[in-house]
Every structure is written in structure tokens, then in C-alpha cells.
């Protein structure tokens, strides 16, 4: 039994190290242990330092030297709520919750949350005040042609199930985009194309940082509008000839990215089952 347990522990340590190898610094992965929660690696050190104010609460998994071992930090339910709320609403981090499949030793991502997409982790955030700090997500795309700058934005509030799109000309300092962000006071996260070209979105990042909106870079492929009308029909019902917004192609590219990022079509599938 001891040998089996040691083997499982070694396998788990290797799994976590592999999982976190390319993990962004602004993502915290939380493991659900049913009666408590744990974080590992740099996440464990971060929680110990920022919330416990001491590294004495850390334990270490695996053999070898301290540098080779995996730091571990336990979190109770009350602490989890405080930590997740702080991560999403103040530090503008992202979180993932991992859980073990029943009757297996395999771990899977159960939930994810970001500053503008808290629907899956609401239970970790609120008790009686559920939803009082809910945020929305925005996606934006820049289309440049010579000195002409066209901006398309799309917003979504996953709690009220509201979508909004807009498209407008702008300047290279993105003053009109900044006005749109300010007017969308509930937005806490904005999706930006990671392949916009050298310097093309530098001003966009400056705007979002000034407005306190978290920036999430996504691949250019997410902006593909090939299925956007079909997707909108699934989300909204029949739209043929009803929506003048279908002419706003740059804004629709942003909407396509937002639908994919928030996995809104999967939510439709869940509601049908």
C-alpha cells in the first residue's frame, strides 16, 4: 500500500509540474480536495506570502532537495472565498479550479474564472451578496488601412445574458475606444488579438491599463466570423434580416472571439439537455 501511495504521489507531483510549466503568472490553479483546497508550486508560495504572510504554512511534496520538491499550501473554504475575490476583482488575475475524476487519479479542470467572466466561480465568490460585483467581458479588434483606424467592440454580461456590439472610426491614440471602455462601466476584462502586428495595439494596452481593465491576449483565429450568423441564431433565435449589426464586420469579429472565449454555445447546449 505504501509503495502504491508513493507512486501516486510522485505521479501527482510530475503532473502538477507539467501543468504549471508554461502557466502565466496571472493565473492561479486551485485543486479541490472536497473538504479543503490546495495550491502548488509558485501559486503556493504566492498564497503563503500574500494571504498568510508567512511561508511557515507551506509543506513540500516529493523527494530530493527542497528546490526539487513541490511547495503545497492548504486553503479552507472561508479563505478560498477571500482569495478568489481578491484575485479576480482587485489583482485582475485568472483562476482555475481542478478536481479529481470520481474513482480515478486523473485531474481535470472543473471551472475557470477571469475578471470579466465569473459565472463558473460565483459559488466561490459570494454568499448572500451574490452578483453584487459581477463583471462583464469585452473583445476588441483593430482594422487599419493607411491612416484609417476602425475599431470593433463586443461586450457580454454572462449573468444577464446580454450582448452588445459597436463599430466606429478612431485615431491612433484610441481616444474613441477609451470613451467606449469608460461608458461600459461593468467591463473588467478585454480580449485583444495577440497577433496584431508590431505596435498596432500598443495604444489599446495603454487605454485598458488606465481604465483598470484586465487584458487577455487571444489568437487571431478566434476572430473568424465564418460561423457568426449560425452562432447568433443559436443564441438569439432567427436573425435573418433583423439585425443591422450584421453589417458591422469588425465588431462581429470581436463578437465571434467573445462567444468562443466565454464558451456561450456550450451553455446553450447545457440548457437544452
C-alpha atoms as one frame of an Amber mdcrd trajectory, in Angstrom:
protein
   0.000   0.000   0.000   2.806   2.388   0.894   4.521   1.748  -2.434   1.270
   2.426  -4.283   0.755   5.648  -2.360   4.326   6.788  -3.075   3.839   6.059
  -6.769   0.630   8.109  -6.856   2.317  10.987  -5.039   5.223  11.015  -7.477
   2.828  10.905 -10.416   0.808  13.798  -8.979   3.931  15.911  -8.408   5.015
  15.322 -12.008   1.513  16.137 -13.258   1.419  19.475 -11.410   4.919  20.441
 -12.514   3.991  19.657 -16.122   0.707  21.556 -15.816   2.442  24.645 -14.456
   5.447  24.600 -16.767   4.080  27.314 -19.067   1.475  28.764 -16.707   1.109
  32.585 -16.876   1.996  34.464 -13.704  -1.515  35.936 -13.505  -3.214  32.518
 -13.388  -3.753  30.676 -10.087  -4.708  26.988 -10.227  -6.720  25.696  -7.264
  -7.217  21.997  -6.524 -10.496  20.898  -4.943  -9.873  18.291  -2.223 -13.594
  18.066  -1.324 -13.243  19.260   2.282 -10.495  21.803   1.583  -8.440  23.212
  -1.298  -4.747  23.293  -2.193  -2.446  25.288  -4.444   1.009  24.189  -5.564
   4.332  25.481  -6.823   4.619  29.223  -7.301   0.887  29.541  -6.555   1.505
  28.047  -3.099   4.353  30.466  -2.422   2.193  33.361  -3.625  -0.748  32.453
  -1.359   1.538  31.922   1.638   3.233  35.286   1.112   0.260  37.440   0.125
  -2.526  35.999   2.298  -0.916  34.040   5.143   2.007  36.492   5.451   4.358
  33.595   6.232   5.954  30.657   4.451   5.728  28.537   7.607   2.360  27.216
   6.354   3.958  25.630   3.285   4.542  21.900   3.031   6.635  20.163   0.365
   5.806  17.111  -1.738   8.172  14.693  -3.441  11.729  13.626  -2.806  15.064
  15.267  -3.434  16.254  18.697  -2.351  13.924  21.499  -1.342  14.327  23.077
  -4.790  13.242  19.801  -6.400  10.187  19.358  -4.190   6.731  20.802  -4.904
   5.508  23.507  -2.478   1.927  22.960  -1.270  -0.461  25.286   0.552  -3.834
  24.253   2.002  -6.817  26.631   1.907 -10.109  26.311   3.769 -13.459  27.345
   2.292 -13.549  30.718   4.045 -10.043  31.586   2.865 -10.873  30.477  -0.660
 -13.695  32.999  -0.988 -11.444  35.836   0.154  -8.577  34.768  -2.095 -10.641
  34.234  -5.262 -12.470  37.525  -4.764  -9.172  39.366  -4.364  -7.581  37.619
  -7.338 -10.426  38.386  -9.748 -11.630  41.794  -8.605  -8.516  43.520  -7.308
  -5.451  41.868  -8.806  -7.184  41.156 -12.151  -5.866  37.574 -12.170  -7.484
  34.459 -13.621  -8.283  31.297 -11.680  -8.843  27.640 -12.500 -10.377  25.012
 -10.225  -9.213  21.436 -10.758 -10.898  18.310  -9.409 -10.165  14.586  -9.444
 -12.436  12.420 -11.579 -14.526  10.052  -9.437 -12.864   6.675  -8.819  -9.699
   7.718 -10.699  -6.454   9.545 -10.041  -6.945  11.796 -13.082  -7.357  15.540
 -12.538  -9.433  17.730 -14.841 -10.176  21.433 -14.963 -13.611  21.842 -13.420
 -14.105  25.611 -13.603 -12.350  28.752 -14.738 -12.830  32.418 -13.986 -11.414
  35.743 -15.092 -12.210  39.344 -14.125 -14.911  39.613 -16.785 -16.161  36.045
 -16.688 -17.030  34.958 -13.146 -20.121  32.848 -13.877 -18.458  29.462 -13.257
 -16.855  30.560  -9.980 -19.732  32.554  -8.480 -20.123  29.965  -5.722 -16.567
  30.714  -4.596 -17.160  34.466  -4.557 -20.420  35.236  -2.849 -22.899  34.082
  -0.270 -25.945  36.314   0.222 -24.451  39.119  -1.872 -24.145  37.002  -4.993
 -23.653  39.047  -8.103 -23.068  42.442  -6.493 -19.613  42.656  -8.020 -20.202
  40.725 -11.215 -18.313  41.990 -14.239 -18.604  41.856 -17.975 -16.179  40.943
 -20.727 -15.262  42.915 -23.840 -13.450  41.923 -27.011 -11.988  44.415 -29.460
 -10.423  44.326 -32.882  -8.467  46.988 -34.743  -8.586  47.233 -38.522  -6.065
  49.602 -40.074  -5.884  50.825 -43.660  -3.329  53.578 -44.172  -4.220  56.392
 -41.801  -7.704  54.986 -41.193  -8.365  53.169 -37.931 -11.587  51.210 -37.476
 -12.398  49.660 -34.104 -14.972  46.967 -33.434 -16.010  46.037 -29.916 -18.324
  43.450 -28.422 -19.447  43.182 -24.818 -21.145  40.404 -22.876 -22.548  40.080
 -19.392 -22.808  36.345 -18.757 -25.080  36.828 -15.753 -27.712  38.967 -17.519
 -27.057  37.171 -20.852 -26.697  40.468 -22.716 -24.640  41.036 -25.888 -23.658
  44.397 -27.364 -21.619  45.376 -30.436 -20.345  48.686 -31.798 -18.033  49.793
 -34.581 -16.514  53.239 -35.021 -13.594  55.146 -36.571 -10.802  56.062 -34.197
  -7.378  57.674 -34.019  -4.036  56.035 -33.399  -4.245  57.044 -29.717  -7.597
  55.175 -29.474  -9.441  58.030 -27.784 -12.833  56.809 -29.037 -12.102  53.305
 -27.791 -11.199  54.698 -24.378 -14.544  56.507 -24.266 -16.320  53.228 -25.102
 -14.482  51.406 -22.295 -15.323  54.145 -19.777 -19.007  54.052 -20.757 -19.020
  50.262 -20.335 -18.517  50.648 -16.602 -19.101  46.954 -15.797 -16.323  45.673
 -18.057 -13.405  44.162 -16.147 -11.641  42.215 -18.898 -10.890  42.865 -22.570
  -9.791  40.370 -25.215  -7.109  41.677 -27.571  -5.593  39.926 -30.571  -2.117
  38.677 -29.717  -1.075  38.902 -33.374  -1.988  42.480 -34.134   1.378  43.407
 -35.594   4.236  45.377 -34.107   2.958  48.454 -32.302  -0.566  48.228 -33.733
  -2.235  47.747 -30.355   0.231  49.476 -28.029  -2.269  52.289 -27.536  -5.014
  49.773 -26.782  -2.984  48.305 -23.922  -2.340  51.802 -22.556  -6.067  52.577
 -22.609  -7.051  49.376 -20.826  -4.372  49.791 -18.168  -5.563  53.356 -17.449
  -9.129  52.104 -17.136  -8.167  49.250 -14.811  -9.379  46.573 -17.242  -7.560
  43.237 -17.353  -6.037  42.361 -20.744  -6.302  38.845 -22.167  -4.483  38.161
 -25.435  -6.061  35.581 -27.741  -5.146  34.080 -31.102  -6.184  35.721 -34.368
  -8.139  32.579 -35.311 -10.656  33.354 -32.545 -11.863  36.349 -34.600 -13.054
  34.184 -37.502 -16.624  35.174 -38.460 -17.351  32.195 -40.705 -19.978  30.812
 -38.316 -21.113  34.024 -36.631 -24.629  34.153 -38.105 -25.216  30.494 -37.276
 -23.899  31.075 -33.754 -26.118  34.123 -33.252 -29.133  32.170 -34.471 -28.457
  29.551 -31.804 -28.044  32.238 -29.155 -30.806  34.654 -30.169 -33.195  32.780
 -32.430 -33.961  33.773 -36.052 -31.924  36.842 -37.052 -32.207  36.902 -40.869
 -32.772  40.483 -41.975 -33.459  41.621 -38.423 -30.088  42.883 -37.263 -28.365
  45.871 -38.891 -25.401  44.953 -36.674 -24.654  42.118 -39.130 -23.089  44.766
 -41.379 -20.522  45.668 -38.694 -17.934  43.118 -39.738 -15.109  44.301 -37.479
 -17.443  44.315 -34.473 -18.756  40.877 -35.426 -15.195  39.551 -35.450 -14.879
  40.761 -31.855 -18.214  39.137 -31.008 -17.068  35.835 -32.541 -13.966  35.932
 -30.328 -16.059  36.708 -27.248 -18.541  33.882 -27.923 -15.665  31.421 -28.250
 -13.792  32.698 -25.178 -16.873  32.611 -22.929 -17.982  29.284 -24.443 -21.521
  30.641 -24.780 -22.611  27.936 -27.213 -21.725  25.264 -24.676 -24.039  26.987
 -22.193 -26.852  26.740 -24.757 -26.143  23.008 -25.036 -26.326  22.590 -21.269
 -29.691  24.333 -21.083 -31.144  22.025 -23.731 -30.095  18.796 -22.003
